[in-house]
Amino acid sequence: MQGTDLISWMAWTWPTAAFFAFILACLIGMTVWEIASPGGAPRRGILGLETTRGDRLFISLLGSAYICLAWLGFLGPPLWAPVGISAVYAFIVFRWV
């Protein structure tokens, strides 16, 4: 198989495949982090929720999806700015939530 033949059976584009590869990389990274430094005990953050590392990853990914969808709805492509905003949002979630 050459080029896009690897992903054409699902009508995926390369950005879609890259998105899911990023999600997989996040999950693998979180697994390695937990193995290297166990004890992601729940902590109470600014929102008053007890969250673990996995919870904060989920919150940051979900929030990033909403940031990108809102950007597309109001301003349209390209999505480089909301990706940057999402990275800052994820940092804030992991640091203080």
HURA-V38829 format. One record per residue. N is the residue number from 1. RES is the residue in one small letter. PHI is phi in radians with two decimals (NA if undefined). PSI is psi in whole degrees, 0 to 359 (999 if undefined). NEAR is the number of other ideal C-beta (glycine too) atoms within 12 Angstrom. Layout:
# HURA-V38829
N,RES,PHI,PSI,NEAR ; N,RES,PHI,PSI,NEAR
This chain:
# HURA-V38829
1,m,NA,141,8 ; 2,q,-2.14,155,7 ; 3,g,0.88,236,8 ; 4,t,-1.48,3,16 ; 5,d,-1.06,333,10 ; 6,l,-1.15,329,12 ; 7,i,-2.01,0,20 ; 8,s,-1.25,339,15 ; 9,w,-1.14,339,10 ; 10,m,-1.90,9,12 ; 11,a,1.02,35,9 ; 12,w,-1.46,155,17 ; 13,t,-1.85,169,13 ; 14,w,-1.11,322,14 ; 15,p,-1.07,323,17 ; 16,t,-1.14,315,16 ; 17,a,-1.10,321,19 ; 18,a,-1.13,322,15 ; 19,f,-1.05,311,22 ; 20,f,-1.22,329,18 ; 21,a,-1.15,323,16 ; 22,f,-1.13,317,21 ; 23,i,-1.06,316,21 ; 24,l,-1.08,318,14 ; 25,a,-1.10,322,16 ; 26,c,-1.09,315,24 ; 27,l,-1.14,318,19 ; 28,i,-1.14,317,15 ; 29,g,-1.06,318,18 ; 30,m,-1.15,323,25 ; 31,t,-1.13,314,18 ; 32,v,-1.09,318,14 ; 33,w,-1.05,316,20 ; 34,e,-1.18,323,18 ; 35,i,-1.21,318,12 ; 36,a,-1.26,325,12 ; 37,s,-2.39,79,12 ; 38,p,-1.14,161,12 ; 39,g,1.85,37,12 ; 40,g,-1.27,58,21 ; 41,a,-1.09,148,14 ; 42,p,-1.03,143,15 ; 43,r,-2.34,152,20 ; 44,r,-1.64,122,14 ; 45,g,-1.81,198,19 ; 46,i,-1.12,331,14 ; 47,l,-1.46,353,16 ; 48,g,1.45,8,10 ; 49,l,-1.63,144,17 ; 50,e,-1.53,118,14 ; 51,t,-2.23,148,25 ; 52,t,-1.77,178,23 ; 53,r,-1.03,317,28 ; 54,g,-1.11,320,21 ; 55,d,-1.07,316,24 ; 56,r,-1.16,325,32 ; 57,l,-1.10,314,29 ; 58,f,-1.08,315,23 ; 59,i,-1.07,318,27 ; 60,s,-1.22,321,31 ; 61,l,-1.19,318,28 ; 62,l,-1.14,314,19 ; 63,g,-1.09,321,27 ; 64,s,-1.12,323,31 ; 65,a,-1.10,317,22 ; 66,y,-1.17,322,18 ; 67,i,-1.06,313,28 ; 68,c,-1.17,320,29 ; 69,l,-1.15,319,17 ; 70,a,-1.11,318,19 ; 71,w,-1.06,314,22 ; 72,l,-1.08,320,17 ; 73,g,-1.17,322,13 ; 74,f,-1.67,324,12 ; 75,l,-2.10,338,16 ; 76,g,1.42,183,13 ; 77,p,-1.25,164,14 ; 78,p,-1.42,166,13 ; 79,l,-1.84,19,22 ; 80,w,-1.18,320,13 ; 81,a,-1.13,312,19 ; 82,p,-1.17,334,26 ; 83,v,-1.15,319,23 ; 84,g,-1.14,317,17 ; 85,i,-1.06,320,22 ; 86,s,-1.14,323,29 ; 87,a,-1.14,318,21 ; 88,v,-1.13,317,18 ; 89,y,-1.04,315,27 ; 90,a,-1.10,321,27 ; 91,f,-1.06,315,17 ; 92,i,-1.09,317,21 ; 93,v,-1.09,315,28 ; 94,f,-1.24,333,29 ; 95,r,-1.47,315,15 ; 96,w,-2.12,350,19 ; 97,v,-1.60,999,27
